[in-house]
Amino acid sequence: MTHDEFEHLRVAHGADVSLWPEPARRRALDLMARDASVADLLAGHAALDARLARAVAAGPAAQDLAAGHRIAARLATLPLPPQGARAPVRWLPSWLLALDLRPAWPSIAALAGMAALGFLAGLNVVHPSLFDPALAPGAHPQVAADLSTIVFEPGPVEESAL
């Protein structure tokens, strides 16, 4: 067992080695027998664990409980704010509110975004000779660059590619 493994087990299972899983406990005891610094480190963490356990077992202080009761009593006396479930969309007709289309709006926005992205991905930067009337009939224009070349090219795009 290495020191890092020991520290990982100490954080995961606490400083009490007797509570560790059996194979890890045996290896940890072997490491502590070989290296006294590990045992000293574990003793320091055991003292910290004991202090934390005493603090948790003692429970909250009386003044903390009293402050909590005062806050809860004050909150119980306050009126609730008005609860208008459809307050932001009151101007819409009731039949439209009954459709409850609001949850679909994020999906519609995502679909519109994907359509726009598909349109942009489909665009090609075509060589200017496409618009040249002297282009031989039946000749196919060469695509100089497409959007993916412009976006994903590791180096700078040359002017001739555009």
C-alpha positions in Angstrom: 0.0 0.0 0.0 1.3 3.4 -0.9 0.9 6.6 1.1 -1.6 7.9 -1.4 -3.8 4.8 -1.1 -3.6 5.0 2.6 -4.7 8.7 2.6 -7.5 7.9 0.2 -8.8 5.1 2.5 -8.4 7.4 5.6 -10.5 10.1 3.9 -13.1 7.5 2.7 -13.4 5.5 5.9 -12.1 7.8 8.7 -9.2 7.5 11.1 -10.4 4.4 12.9 -8.7 1.6 11.0 -10.9 -1.0 12.7 -13.8 0.3 10.6 -12.0 -0.1 7.3 -12.7 -3.1 5.0 -10.7 -6.2 5.9 -8.2 -6.3 3.0 -7.5 -2.5 3.3 -7.2 -2.8 7.1 -4.5 -5.5 6.9 -2.5 -3.6 4.3 -2.9 -0.3 6.3 -1.7 -2.1 9.5 1.3 -3.4 7.6 2.1 0.0 6.3 1.8 1.5 9.8 4.2 -1.2 11.1 6.8 -0.3 8.5 6.4 3.5 8.6 5.9 5.3 11.9 5.1 8.6 10.2 1.9 7.1 8.8 0.8 6.0 12.3 1.6 9.5 13.6 -0.4 11.1 10.8 -3.3 8.7 11.5 -3.2 9.6 15.3 -3.5 13.3 14.4 -6.5 12.6 12.2 -8.0 10.4 14.9 -7.9 13.3 17.3 -9.6 15.6 14.8 -12.3 12.9 14.1 -12.9 12.7 17.9 -13.3 16.4 18.3 -15.7 16.5 15.4 -17.7 13.6 16.8 -18.0 15.3 20.2 -19.2 18.5 18.5 -21.8 16.7 16.6 -23.0 14.6 19.6 -23.4 17.7 21.7 -26.0 19.1 19.3 -26.8 22.7 18.7 -26.2 25.3 21.4 -29.3 26.7 23.2 -28.9 30.2 21.8 -28.9 28.7 18.2 -32.1 26.8 18.9 -33.7 29.9 20.4 -32.7 32.0 17.3 -34.1 29.3 15.0 -37.4 29.3 16.9 -37.7 33.1 16.8 -37.1 33.1 13.0 -39.6 30.3 12.4 -42.2 32.1 14.6 -41.7 35.4 12.7 -42.0 33.7 9.3 -45.2 32.0 10.4 -46.8 35.4 11.1 -45.9 37.0 7.7 -48.5 36.9 4.9 -47.7 35.0 1.8 -47.1 36.9 -1.4 -50.0 36.8 -4.0 -49.9 33.5 -5.8 -50.9 34.2 -9.4 -49.9 31.1 -11.3 -50.4 32.7 -14.7 -49.6 36.3 -13.8 -46.9 36.9 -16.4 -49.2 35.8 -19.3 -52.5 37.3 -18.2 -53.0 39.2 -21.4 -53.2 35.9 -23.4 -56.7 34.5 -24.1 -57.8 31.7 -21.9 -58.1 29.1 -24.7 -54.4 29.7 -25.5 -53.4 29.4 -21.8 -55.3 26.1 -21.7 -53.0 24.7 -24.4 -50.0 25.1 -22.1 -47.5 25.6 -24.9 -44.8 27.2 -22.7 -42.8 24.0 -22.1 -42.5 23.4 -25.8 -40.8 26.8 -26.5 -37.3 25.6 -25.6 -37.7 22.7 -28.0 -38.9 24.9 -30.7 -35.9 27.3 -30.1 -33.5 24.3 -30.2 -35.0 23.0 -33.5 -34.8 26.5 -35.0 -31.2 26.7 -33.9 -30.4 23.3 -35.5 -32.1 24.3 -38.7 -30.0 27.5 -38.9 -26.9 25.5 -38.2 -27.8 23.0 -40.9 -28.4 25.8 -43.3 -25.0 27.3 -42.5 -23.3 23.9 -42.7 -24.8 23.5 -46.2 -23.4 26.7 -47.5 -20.4 26.4 -49.7 -18.0 29.0 -50.7 -17.9 28.5 -54.5 -15.2 29.6 -56.8 -16.0 32.8 -58.7 -15.7 31.0 -62.0 -19.2 29.6 -61.3 -20.6 32.9 -62.3 -18.3 33.2 -65.3 -20.3 33.0 -68.6 -17.2 31.8 -70.3 -17.3 28.5 -68.3 -17.4 25.6 -70.7 -20.8 23.8 -70.9 -20.8 20.7 -68.8 -17.8 21.8 -66.7 -18.4 21.6 -63.0 -17.3 24.5 -60.8 -14.7 23.6 -58.1 -15.6 24.2 -54.5 -12.8 26.2 -53.1 -13.7 25.9 -49.4 -16.8 25.0 -47.4 -17.9 26.2 -44.0 -16.2 23.3 -42.3 -12.9 24.2 -43.8 -13.3 27.7 -42.7 -14.3 26.8 -39.2 -12.1 23.8 -38.5 -8.9 24.6 -40.5 -6.0 24.7 -38.1 -4.2 27.4 -40.0 -5.3 30.7 -41.3 -7.6 30.6 -44.3 -5.9 32.1 -47.4 -7.7 34.7 -49.4 -7.6 32.4 -52.5 -9.8 29.9 -50.6 -12.5 32.4 -50.2 
